[in-house]
Amino acid sequence: MPMEELAAASSVSSFTCLDTLYCYAVLRKADLSLRFEQRTMRMAAWVDDH
């Protein structure tokens, strides 16, 4: 096995399931809050139009 492949494999295994879940949760939360902001902005624009 090449040295860089070995390094990549070891870094992946040290990046635990918990880290993955944490990153997913952070990204999901950011995504949801962004969508909420967009919806709020759309509603505000709709109120301005009417």
Distance bins in CASP14 RR format, pairs under 12 A and 6 or more apart:
PFRMAT RR
TARGET T0000
AUTHOR 0000-0000-0000
RMODE 2
METHOD distances of the structure
MODEL  1
1 7 0 0 0 0 0 1 0 0 0 0 0
1 8 0 0 0 0 0 1 0 0 0 0 0
1 9 1 0 0 1 0 0 0 0 0 0 0
1 10 0 0 0 0 0 1 0 0 0 0 0
2 8 0 0 0 0 1 0 0 0 0 0 0
2 9 0 0 0 0 0 1 0 0 0 0 0
3 9 0 0 0 0 0 1 0 0 0 0 0
3 10 0 0 0 0 0 1 0 0 0 0 0
4 10 0 0 0 0 0 1 0 0 0 0 0
4 11 0 0 0 0 0 1 0 0 0 0 0
5 11 0 0 0 0 0 1 0 0 0 0 0
5 12 0 0 0 0 0 1 0 0 0 0 0
6 12 0 0 0 0 0 1 0 0 0 0 0
6 13 0 0 0 0 0 1 0 0 0 0 0
7 13 0 0 0 0 0 1 0 0 0 0 0
7 14 0 0 0 0 0 1 0 0 0 0 0
8 14 0 0 0 0 0 1 0 0 0 0 0
8 15 0 0 0 0 0 1 0 0 0 0 0
9 15 0 0 0 0 0 1 0 0 0 0 0
11 19 0 0 0 0 0 1 0 0 0 0 0
12 19 0 0 0 0 0 1 0 0 0 0 0
12 20 0 0 0 0 0 1 0 0 0 0 0
13 19 0 0 0 0 0 1 0 0 0 0 0
13 20 0 0 0 0 0 1 0 0 0 0 0
14 20 0 0 0 0 0 1 0 0 0 0 0
15 21 0 0 0 0 0 1 0 0 0 0 0
15 22 0 0 0 0 0 1 0 0 0 0 0
15 23 0 0 0 0 1 0 0 0 0 0 0
16 22 0 0 0 0 1 0 0 0 0 0 0
16 23 0 0 0 0 0 1 0 0 0 0 0
17 23 0 0 0 0 0 1 0 0 0 0 0
17 24 0 0 0 0 0 1 0 0 0 0 0
18 24 0 0 0 0 0 1 0 0 0 0 0
18 25 0 0 0 0 0 1 0 0 0 0 0
19 25 0 0 0 0 0 1 0 0 0 0 0
19 26 0 0 0 0 0 1 0 0 0 0 0
20 26 0 0 0 0 0 1 0 0 0 0 0
20 27 0 0 0 0 0 1 0 0 0 0 0
21 27 0 0 0 0 0 1 0 0 0 0 0
21 28 0 0 0 0 0 1 0 0 0 0 0
22 28 0 0 0 0 0 1 0 0 0 0 0
22 29 0 0 0 0 0 1 0 0 0 0 0
23 29 0 0 0 0 0 1 0 0 0 0 0
23 30 0 0 0 0 0 1 0 0 0 0 0
24 30 0 0 0 0 0 1 0 0 0 0 0
24 31 0 0 0 0 0 1 0 0 0 0 0
25 31 0 0 0 0 0 1 0 0 0 0 0
25 32 0 0 0 0 0 1 0 0 0 0 0
26 32 0 0 0 0 0 1 0 0 0 0 0
26 33 0 0 0 0 0 1 0 0 0 0 0
27 33 0 0 0 0 0 1 0 0 0 0 0
27 34 0 0 0 0 0 1 0 0 0 0 0
28 34 0 0 0 0 0 1 0 0 0 0 0
28 35 0 0 0 0 0 1 0 0 0 0 0
29 35 0 0 0 0 0 1 0 0 0 0 0
29 36 0 0 0 0 0 1 0 0 0 0 0
30 36 0 0 0 0 0 1 0 0 0 0 0
30 37 0 0 0 0 0 1 0 0 0 0 0
31 37 0 0 0 0 0 1 0 0 0 0 0
31 38 0 0 0 0 0 1 0 0 0 0 0
32 38 0 0 0 0 0 1 0 0 0 0 0
32 39 0 0 0 0 0 1 0 0 0 0 0
33 39 0 0 0 0 0 1 0 0 0 0 0
33 40 0 0 0 0 0 1 0 0 0 0 0
34 40 0 0 0 0 0 1 0 0 0 0 0
34 41 0 0 0 0 0 1 0 0 0 0 0
35 41 0 0 0 0 0 1 0 0 0 0 0
35 42 0 0 0 0 0 1 0 0 0 0 0
36 42 0 0 0 0 0 1 0 0 0 0 0
36 43 0 0 0 0 0 1 0 0 0 0 0
37 43 0 0 0 0 0 1 0 0 0 0 0
37 44 0 0 0 0 0 1 0 0 0 0 0
38 44 0 0 0 0 0 1 0 0 0 0 0
38 45 0 0 0 0 0 1 0 0 0 0 0
39 45 0 0 0 0 0 1 0 0 0 0 0
39 46 0 0 0 0 0 1 0 0 0 0 0
40 46 0 0 0 0 0 1 0 0 0 0 0
40 47 0 0 0 0 0 1 0 0 0 0 0
41 47 0 0 0 0 0 1 0 0 0 0 0
41 48 0 0 0 0 0 1 0 0 0 0 0
42 48 0 0 0 0 0 1 0 0 0 0 0
42 49 0 0 0 0 0 1 0 0 0 0 0
43 49 0 0 0 0 0 1 0 0 0 0 0
43 50 0 0 0 0 0 1 0 0 0 0 0
44 50 0 0 0 0 0 1 0 0 0 0 0
END
